[in-house]
Amino acid sequence: MFEKLAAVSPAQWGVVALLGLVYLAMNAWCILDAWKRDFGSSGEKVAWIQLMVFVPLLGALAYFMIGKNRGEITQ
């Protein structure tokens, strides 16, 4: 079952690890950014954060394209 994993080179594992770190960093940044923003209602903020937690890749991409422009940053 795992015989093909032995054929993966260390460089390929490095690329996979780098992509995984970028994925996690992007999702964490989106969640923290949504946490800092004021969306006018707490329900919208909770909805964005839940979307990013339960559907990470699509939620983060949707937040980048739609959600980030909806809220205002608070200090």
C-alpha positions as a LaTeX table, in Angstrom:
\begin{tabular}{lrrr}
\hline
Residue & $x$ (\AA) & $y$ (\AA) & $z$ (\AA) \\
\hline
Met1 & 0.00 & 0.00 & 0.00 \\
Phe2 & 2.78 & 2.45 & 0.87 \\
Glu3 & 5.40 & 1.20 & $-1.58$ \\
Lys4 & 5.07 & 4.27 & $-3.78$ \\
Leu5 & 5.85 & 6.61 & $-0.88$ \\
Ala6 & 9.38 & 5.19 & $-0.80$ \\
Ala7 & 9.87 & 6.47 & $-4.36$ \\
Val8 & 9.19 & 10.08 & $-3.34$ \\
Ser9 & 12.41 & 12.09 & $-3.21$ \\
Pro10 & 13.37 & 14.38 & $-0.32$ \\
Ala11 & 12.95 & 17.39 & $-2.62$ \\
Gln12 & 9.38 & 16.36 & $-3.35$ \\
Trp13 & 8.70 & 15.95 & 0.39 \\
Gly14 & 10.12 & 19.44 & 0.87 \\
Val15 & 7.72 & 20.88 & $-1.70$ \\
Val16 & 4.79 & 19.11 & $-0.03$ \\
Ala17 & 5.88 & 20.42 & 3.39 \\
Leu18 & 6.27 & 23.98 & 2.02 \\
Leu19 & 2.81 & 23.88 & 0.44 \\
Gly20 & 1.36 & 22.58 & 3.70 \\
Leu21 & 2.98 & 25.41 & 5.67 \\
Val22 & 1.72 & 28.02 & 3.19 \\
Tyr23 & $-1.76$ & 26.53 & 3.44 \\
Leu24 & $-1.76$ & 26.62 & 7.24 \\
Ala25 & $-0.28$ & 30.13 & 7.37 \\
Met26 & $-2.86$ & 31.48 & 4.90 \\
Asn27 & $-5.74$ & 29.97 & 6.85 \\
Ala28 & $-4.40$ & 31.19 & 10.21 \\
Trp29 & $-3.88$ & 34.70 & 8.83 \\
Cys30 & $-7.44$ & 34.81 & 7.47 \\
Ile31 & $-8.93$ & 33.67 & 10.78 \\
Leu32 & $-6.92$ & 36.24 & 12.74 \\
Asp33 & $-7.78$ & 39.00 & 10.26 \\
Ala34 & $-11.48$ & 38.18 & 10.50 \\
Trp35 & $-11.20$ & 38.20 & 14.30 \\
Lys36 & $-9.78$ & 41.76 & 14.21 \\
Arg37 & $-12.37$ & 43.16 & 11.81 \\
Asp38 & $-15.75$ & 44.69 & 12.58 \\
Phe39 & $-18.37$ & 43.35 & 10.18 \\
Gly40 & $-21.30$ & 45.26 & 11.62 \\
Ser41 & $-22.71$ & 42.14 & 13.25 \\
Ser42 & $-21.08$ & 39.46 & 15.32 \\
Gly43 & $-23.04$ & 36.85 & 13.37 \\
Glu44 & $-21.22$ & 37.66 & 10.15 \\
Lys45 & $-17.85$ & 37.51 & 11.92 \\
Val46 & $-18.71$ & 34.12 & 13.42 \\
Ala47 & $-19.92$ & 32.85 & 10.04 \\
Trp48 & $-16.62$ & 33.80 & 8.35 \\
Ile49 & $-14.54$ & 32.21 & 11.07 \\
Gln50 & $-16.66$ & 29.03 & 11.04 \\
Leu51 & $-16.36$ & 28.82 & 7.27 \\
Met52 & $-12.57$ & 29.07 & 7.50 \\
Val53 & $-12.37$ & 26.49 & 10.30 \\
Phe54 & $-14.70$ & 23.87 & 8.78 \\
Val55 & $-13.90$ & 24.38 & 5.07 \\
Pro56 & $-10.34$ & 25.71 & 5.32 \\
Leu57 & $-9.17$ & 26.14 & 1.72 \\
Leu58 & $-12.43$ & 27.35 & 0.22 \\
Gly59 & $-13.21$ & 29.44 & 3.30 \\
Ala60 & $-9.85$ & 31.22 & 3.19 \\
Leu61 & $-10.13$ & 31.87 & $-0.55$ \\
Ala62 & $-13.68$ & 33.21 & $-0.16$ \\
Tyr63 & $-12.51$ & 35.44 & 2.68 \\
Phe64 & $-9.67$ & 36.80 & 0.53 \\
Met65 & $-12.05$ & 37.59 & $-2.33$ \\
Ile66 & $-15.21$ & 38.69 & $-0.50$ \\
Gly67 & $-14.97$ & 38.93 & 3.27 \\
Lys68 & $-11.84$ & 41.03 & 3.66 \\
Asn69 & $-13.44$ & 43.95 & 1.85 \\
Arg70 & $-16.67$ & 43.77 & 3.89 \\
Gly71 & $-15.28$ & 44.43 & 7.34 \\
Glu72 & $-13.44$ & 47.40 & 8.78 \\
Ile73 & $-10.29$ & 46.90 & 10.80 \\
Thr74 & $-10.53$ & 47.78 & 14.48 \\
Gln75 & $-7.65$ & 48.65 & 16.75 \\
\hline
\end{tabular}
